[in-house]
């Protein structure tokens, strides 16, 4: 189902940046299978934490060092005791909502770069 049309300014209000996963750990306290992530977005944004439901396609070990895109200007959201400070972006399989594929830059030298 498509979502309603929105203004381009809504998109422009989002700060989406490239980052690198520094740490990834299982997050058994979360309601749905997830990892607890620590991500580096470079000097201006710094290091943020997040919960990400990526367990179907990724292991914690293979996430460490990978590049990701995330929304970094949402207010923190409490998830099972964790203050999730950013939203890691992924595409969701419409037939299986637990199947998430990361949206990420294909160049690791983009830490801190903003989506344009």
GUDO-793062 format. One record per residue (C-alpha): residue number from 1; z negated, x negated, y negated. Coordinates in steps of 0.001 Angstrom, whole numbers. Layout:
! residues N
REC   i      pz      px      py
REC NUM       Z       X       Y
...
! end
This chain:
! residues 116
REC   i      pz      px      py
REC   1       0       0       0
REC   2     994   -1374   -3384
REC   3   -1528   -1544   -6197
REC   4   -1021     109   -9559
REC   5     937   -1673  -12250
REC   6   -1127   -3823  -14609
REC   7    -581   -5716  -17841
REC   8     579   -9336  -17792
REC   9   -2494  -10156  -19905
REC  10   -4640   -9298  -16874
REC  11   -2971  -12139  -14973
REC  12   -3279  -14492  -17950
REC  13   -7047  -13889  -18021
REC  14   -7412  -15531  -14602
REC  15   -8021  -19274  -14479
REC  16   -6439  -20402  -11204
REC  17   -6797  -24110  -10499
REC  18   -5991  -26574   -7747
REC  19   -8955  -28144   -6012
REC  20   -9913  -30181   -2982
REC  21  -12334  -29111    -258
REC  22  -15181  -31647    -185
REC  23  -17337  -29907    2438
REC  24  -16821  -27025    4836
REC  25  -19599  -25613    7007
REC  26  -19913  -22546    9214
REC  27  -21572  -19662    7374
REC  28  -23259  -17566   10074
REC  29  -25265  -15558    7505
REC  30  -22097  -13931    6155
REC  31  -21203  -10429    7415
REC  32  -17680  -11522    8383
REC  33  -16830  -14916    9909
REC  34  -16610  -17410    7040
REC  35  -17091  -20982    5882
REC  36  -19351  -22224    3092
REC  37  -17132  -24498     981
REC  38  -17816  -27119   -1675
REC  39  -14710  -27731   -3790
REC  40  -13786  -30266   -6467
REC  41  -11626  -28981   -9348
REC  42  -11745  -32149  -11432
REC  43  -13399  -33028  -14725
REC  44  -13039  -29838  -16764
REC  45  -14294  -27440  -14042
REC  46  -16142  -29800  -11716
REC  47  -17571  -28966   -8294
REC  48  -17987  -25313   -7252
REC  49  -19134  -23512   -4098
REC  50  -17493  -20610   -2324
REC  51  -17542  -18490     795
REC  52  -14125  -18154    2427
REC  53  -13049  -16076    5430
REC  54  -10733  -18702    6909
REC  55  -12172  -19090   10405
REC  56   -9245  -17602   12320
REC  57   -6704  -20295   11423
REC  58   -8812  -23262   10287
REC  59  -11741  -25348   11463
REC  60  -14334  -26765    9099
REC  61  -13157  -30301    9894
REC  62   -9510  -29645    9047
REC  63  -10395  -27925    5755
REC  64  -12161  -31022    4401
REC  65   -9740  -32916    2155
REC  66   -7215  -30100    1918
REC  67   -5861  -28784   -1385
REC  68   -6447  -25143   -2324
REC  69   -5893  -22744   -5208
REC  70   -8845  -20730   -6490
REC  71   -9858  -18439   -9323
REC  72  -12561  -20419  -11136
REC  73  -13530  -18063  -13976
REC  74  -15107  -15160  -12097
REC  75  -18874  -14824  -12490
REC  76  -20802  -16063   -9429
REC  77  -21059  -13508   -6629
REC  78  -24012  -13542   -4234
REC  79  -22810  -13618    -611
REC  80  -25537  -13809    2046
REC  81  -27729  -15896    -260
REC  82  -24911  -18169   -1482
REC  83  -23832  -18065   -5125
REC  84  -20052  -18079   -4616
REC  85  -18657  -19580   -7836
REC  86  -14918  -19292   -7205
REC  87  -12444  -17282   -5141
REC  88  -10265  -19363   -2817
REC  89   -6826  -17749   -2567
REC  90   -5133  -16763     653
REC  91   -2619  -14267    1960
REC  92   -3862  -11673    4441
REC  93   -1997  -10460    7512
REC  94   -1496   -6695    6913
REC  95   -1876   -6049   10660
REC  96   -5090   -8103   10966
REC  97   -7291   -8526    7859
REC  98   -9246  -11358    9530
REC  99   -6090  -13498    9647
REC 100   -5952  -15370    6316
REC 101   -3567  -18208    5369
REC 102   -4481  -20451    2432
REC 103   -2363  -20521    -713
REC 104   -2237  -24155   -1714
REC 105    -204  -26762   -3547
REC 106    1834  -29074   -1372
REC 107     800  -32114   -3418
REC 108   -2790  -33387   -3220
REC 109   -2516  -35097   -6631
REC 110   -2885  -31781   -8502
REC 111   -6704  -31478   -8629
REC 112   -7693  -29564  -11748
REC 113   -4170  -28416  -12543
REC 114   -3912  -24808  -13680
REC 115   -1511  -22266  -12195
REC 116    1191  -21403  -14729
! end
